[in-house]
């Protein structure tokens, strides 16, 4: 088995009155794009700062490239970081901002100028090297920060919510640029974000944290479709969580009596008859039945009413309250055929039971 490029062993960070990161273990492969995500205060930025050497852990070890870096100063680690605040020098030109790490390393002025402008070309800012930072837009400044971090040709890049201050259109554009750079450079990216869409668009693996603990790590699709606990299911945002009493097993399914009726989920967890079992169904798995139509045999049928609608580009999310008071979110393409769906409209939901996911009883 190939050794990980970054290994975090029982990493711990405790402040007076606050335990930010708790015995965190994580292996990251060379060239992997990892996204650390979770709510504010979950420990993701603290973890990134410890990898960078900006915060010294109170326990555990950080290994990079097989070397124990736990006690190595930040300036000797080769782990540049792109900040949310960018931290550019307003009194330096664009070129000099990018060249600054090379100056600190003792490179000659000619080498600094050449490399800085090479990187400005690579991030789409060719010809802007002599400008003042104040003359650039927010997106252009972000590119300068990325070029400055990469000009020393590191083997790892750390990014702390680098796109959060940008507008939605620019965020999507720079996501594409980051993905391109990662493919071209083939170096390890560790990216902190609270945005599910950013993490899923960019990362090979996402690491969901809460309370200083890794809740789940895996490919985006696995984390979204197969959450390991109720926290991850809720954090993903587009899952509806239901529960019921187990009545039996048959044909690879667990059968439950729920407030909304008799339902089934794939038999993937150990659970006894009579126990209460939770499960989730993704918003994009739900379907509306046409008026007067019944659900196919074996599929649930839940009645309710529309309480709201949200449009994001070509996608619409329909918020539905069932007759039992349960909130459902249904997500689908906006085909322009929903003029009759307004708050208060009665609707009937269904889904394929094979698309439900039983939450492990942890």
Secondary structure, 3 states (H helix, E strand, C coil): CCCCCEEEEEEEEEECCEEEEEEEEEEECCCCEEEEECCCCCCHHHHHHHHHCCCCCCEEEEEECCEECCCCCHHHCCCCEECCCCCCCCCCEHHHHHHHHHHHCCCCHHHHHHHHHHHHHHCCCCCCCCCEHHHCCHHHHHHHHHHHHHCCCCCEEEEECCCCCCCHHHHHHHHHHHHHHHHHHCCEEEEEECCHHHHHHHCCEEEEEECCEEEEEECHHHHHHCCCCHHHHHHCCCEEEEEEEEEEEECCEEEEEECCEEEEEECCCCCCCCCEEEEEEEHHHCEECCCCCCCCCCCCCEEEEEEEEEEECCEEEEEEEECCCCEEEEEEECCCCCCCCCCCCEEEEECCHHHCEECCCC
